[in-house]
Structures are given as C-alpha cells and as structure tokens.
Amino acid sequence: MKKDYDKFINDFQTKLDKYFEEYSEYIYCHENCSGCCETGEYPFSQLEMAYLMKGFLKLPQDIKDIIKNNIENLKKQKSDFNGERFEYTCPFLIEKKCSVYQNRGITCRVHGLAYLRKNNTVNLPHCANIGLNFSTVFKDGIFSIEPIKENLNIDEVLKNFKDEMGEIRPLINWFL
Ligand code: SF4
C-alpha cells in the first residue's frame, strides 16, 4: 500500500469533519446509533480493504474470532440468498461499535452526509427516511437545501490512487 494513504485518509477525514460541522443542524448521529452499519452492502475498494485488514490484524484474538464467525455466517446467508441485493449487518460491527474504526473505509466515513453524485442527484443517508439525518429538509422526494457539492463516492474520492485502488466490491464479497 502506498505510504501516503494514511496521510490522505487523515486529511480526507478532516474535510469530512468540517462537512459534519457545517451541516450539524440536520445531523442526528449519536454514539449509540449504528444504523448505517446494520443494513447495507458497504462497497470497499481493494486499497481500502487492505487498510481495513491492517486494523483487523491489530485486534485482540477474541474480537478477531467474533468477526471471523460473523463473516462465516454471512457467507452462508449469502449463498442461500436469491434476491438482487444482499444487505447485511457489517461483520466488523460489535456491540454497536466499529471494531476497526480508525481503518474504516470511505463509504463508512461518509455515512450520514448528503452529497451530490456524478449525475447531479443527491446521495442521502438511509436514515433521512426514518426521521433522522436531513429528514427535516427532505419531504415528498424533494431535498430543499444545497447538499455538499462534492461527489464522495469511492472512485471519485480515490481518483489520485487510481493505480492502487483496484476493484470495488461489497465488503462481504472480499471474503468469498
Ligand atoms: S467497517 Fe466499521 S464503519 Fe464501516 S460499515 Fe463496518 S462497522 Fe460500520
């Protein structure tokens, strides 16, 4: 992994912290909420996955075992799944906390924000539909404030790491 990914991700996080601050009146994230990690696909590039696993390797053995068990269970569930989009609780979520928080991916870091995508549509957090983030400014399909005017999708965020980024897959698919 390129050495400066650590620096890049720290700088990116600083930028995101500013966005969270700027939009704080619309954000209801709080310590015991892990909704963003309970239902999703969690796309990760190969580069981010390698970074995540660096965090995993530093964990105590008992936590590693829980995660491995979660992954094995998910693999079984996925093999029995016949639908189009397999959504699941992230195997790294333990007691409503991310066990690899410092090494989490870009999708994880932008959870909860509203930003403009490539096609000029707004990417909203799921919880906008259940009375949480941005729900006060999202009614009948209309978003009534200016979202972050930066595309925070992985491929755009990692455009300077194009050669190292690799494929993007749902997190569980990296273990199949
Ligand atoms: S890696 Fe951590 S932050 Fe990302 S989805 Fe999993 S539990 Fe949530």
Residues whose N, C-alpha, C, O or C-beta is under 5 A from the ligand:
A	BS01	SF4	C37 Y42 C90 F92 L93 C98 R104 G105 C108
